[in-house]
Amino acid sequence: MNRPAIVLSRLDVERIENLLDRLPAAEARQHESLRSELERAEVREPNDMPADVVTMNSTVTFSEDGTGERITISLVYPAAAGKPGTVSILAPVGSALLGLACGQEIDWPMPGGQPRRLRVVEINYQPESAGDLHR
């Protein structure tokens, strides 16, 4: 499985770990791959994040290998998910995109166990590069 190097904001890591720690045990086990991503990431302070990396509350355009379809979403915490154009960090696509830079791709298991290869095409908005460090 293709797992490229990823960079995460310290603030995002802390918030996601707190979220995972509050989940019921059975649900938390479903997100072990997300926890593994947090553990293997290079962690930086929010104001040191590269502008081309997907962070929480970023709007990102990605493509799926095979279909070539381009999809634009905002990566959000579960409480903000459900609105059109949003994807929760707890959704497989959200977990896969977190920390990737433009041009990077990752193979990620989707519901049903079938892996998909996702490629980051563009970061349309990133809070850190916009100076929105307290989102």
Long-range contacts (C-beta under 8 A, 24 or more apart in sequence): 1-107, 1-115, 2-105, 2-106, 2-107, 2-117, 3-40, 3-106, 3-107, 4-100, 4-104, 4-105, 4-106, 5-42, 6-37, 6-40, 6-41, 6-42, 6-53, 6-98, 6-99, 6-100, 7-41, 7-42, 7-43, 7-44, 7-49, 7-50, 7-53, 7-99, 7-101, 8-38, 8-41, 8-42, 8-43, 8-44, 8-55, 8-98, 8-99, 9-43, 9-44, 9-45, 9-46, 9-49, 9-55, 9-56, 9-128, 10-43, 10-44, 10-45, 10-46, 11-46, 11-133, 12-55, 12-56, 12-98, 13-38, 13-41, 13-43, 15-56, 15-77, 16-56, 16-89, 19-77, 19-78, 19-89, 19-90, 31-90, 31-95, 33-95, 33-108, 33-109, 34-89, 34-90, 34-95, 34-98, 37-95, 37-98, 37-99, 41-99, 46-128, 46-133, 47-128, 47-133, 49-126, 49-128, 49-129, 50-101, 51-123, 51-126, 51-128, 51-129, 52-101, 52-102, 52-123, 53-99, 53-100, 53-101, 53-123, 53-126, 54-97, 54-98, 54-99, 54-100, 54-101, 54-120, 54-123, 54-126, 55-98, 55-99, 55-126, 55-127, 55-128, 56-89, 56-98, 56-127, 56-135, 57-127, 57-132, 57-135, 58-123, 58-124, 58-125, 58-126, 58-127, 59-123, 59-124, 59-125, 60-97, 60-120, 60-122, 60-123, 60-124, 61-120, 61-121, 61-122, 61-124, 62-97, 62-118, 62-119, 62-120, 62-121, 63-118, 63-119, 63-121, 64-116, 64-117, 64-118, 64-119, 65-105, 65-116, 65-117, 65-118, 65-119, 66-116, 66-117, 70-121, 72-124, 74-125, 93-118
